[in-house]
Amino acid sequence: MKNPFRFRFLALALLCYLLPYQLLAQQLLQGRTLDARSRLPLEGVTVTASTGEQAITNESGRFALTVRQQGVALTFSYLGYSTQTLTAANSTEELQVLLQPTAANLAEVVVTGYESNRPLLQTAGALSVVEPEVLQRFDESSLVRAVNTVPGVRMEERATASYRLSIRGSSLRSPYGIRNVKVYLGEIPLTEANGITNLNLLDAANFNRIEIIKGPTGSIYGAGTGGTILLEPRRATPGERVLQAGTTFGSFGLQRYTASASMGSEKSSLLVQYTRQRYGGYREQSAMDRETLLLTSSFYPSAKSTINANIIYSDLYYELPGGLTREQYEQDPRQARGGMFGSVVQNASMNQKGVNMGLSQEYRFSDSWKNTTALYGLFRFRDHPFNTDYERNANQEYGGRSRFVYTSNMGAVGTTVTFGGEYQRGFEAARTYDNNLGRPDSLRTDDEVLAKTGLLFSQAEFTLPSNWIATAALSLNDTRYEITRLRQAASGGAYQYSRDFKAVLSPRVALLKRLSERLSVHGSVSSGFSPPSDEELLTSDGVLNQELEAEKGINYEAGIRGYTLHEKLHFDVVAFHFRLRETIVSRQDLSSIAVFRNVGATEQSGLETAVGYTFLQDEALPVSLFKVWGSYTYSHFRFKDYQRDGTDLNGNRLTGVAPHTATAGLDLATRFGLYLYLTANYADAIPLNDENTVYADAYVVAGARLGFKRELGQQFQLNVFGGAENLTDEKYSLGNDLNAFGARYFQPAAPRNFYGGLSLSYKL
């Protein structure tokens, strides 16, 4: 019989001998997964080792995985992102994995709105995303068609590149330009301290995607009762090394040229993009010429730090044909405004040059704490002969925004606290002259305008048991103008005027319930505050509007979004009621200058819906994509407590708002590279004056784009396309002049028109 003690001793010795080798073979792999485009952490990514072990990333995107041997392959998979596999050769370094997003549905889209950085299904608020594929389904000569696919949003062009934008409201405050909507480019405010956004200085190709937040967002983004637009600039992605060039030609003298170079690595990226667009114009005095140069760069000096820098230079010239009466519109929609102060005679046009520079850094102190700080500066010059005067303005501005985010768990409650501030300071030298046949003549006014605006904000977000998410936010907003009149021709007198729209608290509370993994409901109450812009206080005729007050309002909304039918059908429905006090409206005076004043109030109730159904989406099939989608907006907007010249306008429809609008589209793509996009837009009749005695006719316009995209070998990609707009050859007015003097309400849009072009990419 064998000695049992000897057997046990030999077994123990063998175990002690083999254990170090076993421990040596095992290794702990740690890392972090991020969205390659936004650099936001991704929670819920499945990490699978080639030896079978698995792990799931936490809310900070981190994972830890013990494997049985060295040199294993790790596969990272996440819904809405391309699967990535890499070999982990060294366990001493933390891995940083960047996943590329694919075409996503509601469950997969991660949004930055409300500073939540959550999937859209987990975001309590009316928020829409214009993805790259939506921007690229049109010819990129204008943002208007892409933005107008979003329910509750209306973008117009009074003239080529003369943008006007409203979110859940009318364009009464915006006879020209963009007001009452806050716009950011990345972390950088594009809306200047004076309340004006010159979005037309940028090109549609400068953006990767657009987030549109509807309703008051002052609790996070400052003054504004309309909403907020977050523009994501084009950037090079990690591993991208591409040269690209393209051209487009179209009706009415459209010429468009683009060229870009992008280089991306794990530590840095750089994109340089140049665009040039010319347009002869459908109407007389409606030509346009714009050049933009975009430079974006990103640096990742460590796993904790991300630095982004943007520089945009723009040189824009466009002509202003002016509004027509209905008789002129019916007789010849191609004509420009005539008469002694006609657009051609006075060379009514806009010439703007601008440089916008921004620098931002996100620094992650730990898994719980991070800070994002952005600094920016801009310089802009405007030379603007108008029908009745001539303006020359020079503006310089600087500002910054900083926010801290703290994430922790209080028992079963996940908590994210965000707090920070924003400050902008702008100085403008503005001179107005008589317009003598398109040349500056006698000086009318010489002003210096100093605008200062800022806010402090805080927000707490709680992830509660039973799939509830609660949000409470508060901000303190303040805007101040200091106007110095150096000279006024009529009186010769100089004066100083200061106006402080004192600090106003803007709260927001929101609640979201996830009914399932595919369905959520949400509701919110928010307060808005919007002071006048400097152009509303100091109009171009030199009159100082000292009585104008800030708008204030409260918004209530509730919505449901989700997807069903095996994830083929997605929908997003929001109902809202917004009561706005001290509503600012505009009217044209005898010299066609817009003058502004407060009226009692408006009540704005509406319904916004977006829906889409994907029949096919499989790159292996001959027809790789087939889907239909649509959006519908119902607007019941009415004046309240509004008296003008003894006339009671209470209950009238809000000027410039169509009660019903709708957009529908069809997307078709094949495995061989052929694709087809069809789009149709409907707008109901629109009241053009506060009295509701003049309406723009309802219209339906349709567009189509047919193209062929193909890889040529390993390095080239060719995209050849052609398209048409206004296939129905509808006669309609886009960008109507509201409350126009002399009944010049109509700005005719182009009839049926065509375009075609190509782009060629080369992978280095």
Stockholm file with secondary structure:
# STOCKHOLM 1.0

chainA/1-764         MKNPFRFRFLALALLCYLLPYQLLAQQLLQGRTLDARSRLPLEGVTVTASTGEQAITNESGRFALTVRQQGVALTFSYLGYSTQTLTAANSTEELQVLLQPTAANLAEVVVTGYESNRPLLQTAGALSVVEPEVLQRFDESSLVRAVNTVPGVRMEERATASYRLSIRGSSLRSPYGIRNVKVYLGEIPLTEANGITNLNLLDAANFNRIEIIKGPTGSIYGAGTGGTILLEPRRATPGERVLQAGTTFGSFGLQRYTASASMGSEKSSLLVQYTRQRYGGYREQSAMDRETLLLTSSFYPSAKSTINANIIYSDLYYELPGGLTREQYEQDPRQARGGMFGSVVQNASMNQKGVNMGLSQEYRFSDSWKNTTALYGLFRFRDHPFNTDYERNANQEYGGRSRFVYTSNMGAVGTTVTFGGEYQRGFEAARTYDNNLGRPDSLRTDDEVLAKTGLLFSQAEFTLPSNWIATAALSLNDTRYEITRLRQAASGGAYQYSRDFKAVLSPRVALLKRLSERLSVHGSVSSGFSPPSDEELLTSDGVLNQELEAEKGINYEAGIRGYTLHEKLHFDVVAFHFRLRETIVSRQDLSSIAVFRNVGATEQSGLETAVGYTFLQDEALPVSLFKVWGSYTYSHFRFKDYQRDGTDLNGNRLTGVAPHTATAGLDLATRFGLYLYLTANYADAIPLNDENTVYADAYVVAGARLGFKRELGQQFQLNVFGGAENLTDEKYSLGNDLNAFGARYFQPAAPRNFYGGLSLSYKL
#=GR chainA/1-764 SS CCCHHHHHHHHHHHHHHHHHHHHHHCEEEEEEEEETTTCCBCTTCEEEETTSCEEECCTTSEEEEEESSSSEEEEEECTTBCCEEEEECCTTSCEEEEECBCSCCTTTCEECGGGCCEEGGGCCSCEEEECHHHHTTSCSSCSHHHHTTSTTEEEEESSTTCEEEEESSCSTTCSSSBCSEEEEETTEECSCTTSCBCGGGSCGGGEEEEEEEESCCHHHHCSCSSEEEEEEECCCCTTCEEEEEEEEEEGGGEEEEEEEEEEECSSEEEEEEEEEEEECCSSTTCCEEEEEEEEEEEEEEETTEEEEEEEEEEEEEEECCCCBCHHHHHHCTTCCCCSTTCTTTTTCEEEEEEEEEEEEEEEESSSSEEEEEEEEEEEEEEEEECSSCEEEEEEEEEEEEEEEEEEEEETTEEEEEEEEEEEEEEEEEEEEEEEETTEEEEEEEEEEEEEEEEEEEEEEEEEEGGGEEEEEEEEEEEEEEEEEEEEETTTCCCEEEEEEEEEEEEEEEEEEEEEETTEEEEEEEEEEEECCCHHHHBCTTSCBCTTCCCEEEEEEEEEEEEEETTTTEEEEEEEEEEEEESCEEEEECTTSCEEEEECSEEEEEEEEEEEEEEEEECTTSSEEEEEEEEEEEEEEEEEESCEETTEECTTCBCTTCCSEEEEEEEEEEETTSEEEEEEEEEECCEECSTTSCCEECCEEEEEEEEEEEEEETTTEEEEEEEEEECTTCCCCBSSCCTTCGGGCCBCBCCCSEEEEEEEEEEEC
#=GC SS_cons         CCCHHHHHHHHHHHHHHHHHHHHHHCEEEEEEEEETTTCCBCTTCEEEETTSCEEECCTTSEEEEEESSSSEEEEEECTTBCCEEEEECCTTSCEEEEECBCSCCTTTCEECGGGCCEEGGGCCSCEEEECHHHHTTSCSSCSHHHHTTSTTEEEEESSTTCEEEEESSCSTTCSSSBCSEEEEETTEECSCTTSCBCGGGSCGGGEEEEEEEESCCHHHHCSCSSEEEEEEECCCCTTCEEEEEEEEEEGGGEEEEEEEEEEECSSEEEEEEEEEEEECCSSTTCCEEEEEEEEEEEEEEETTEEEEEEEEEEEEEEECCCCBCHHHHHHCTTCCCCSTTCTTTTTCEEEEEEEEEEEEEEEESSSSEEEEEEEEEEEEEEEEECSSCEEEEEEEEEEEEEEEEEEEEETTEEEEEEEEEEEEEEEEEEEEEEEETTEEEEEEEEEEEEEEEEEEEEEEEEEEGGGEEEEEEEEEEEEEEEEEEEEETTTCCCEEEEEEEEEEEEEEEEEEEEEETTEEEEEEEEEEEECCCHHHHBCTTSCBCTTCCCEEEEEEEEEEEEEETTTTEEEEEEEEEEEEESCEEEEECTTSCEEEEECSEEEEEEEEEEEEEEEEECTTSSEEEEEEEEEEEEEEEEEESCEETTEECTTCBCTTCCSEEEEEEEEEEETTSEEEEEEEEEECCEECSTTSCCEECCEEEEEEEEEEEEEETTTEEEEEEEEEECTTCCCCBSSCCTTCGGGCCBCBCCCSEEEEEEEEEEEC
//
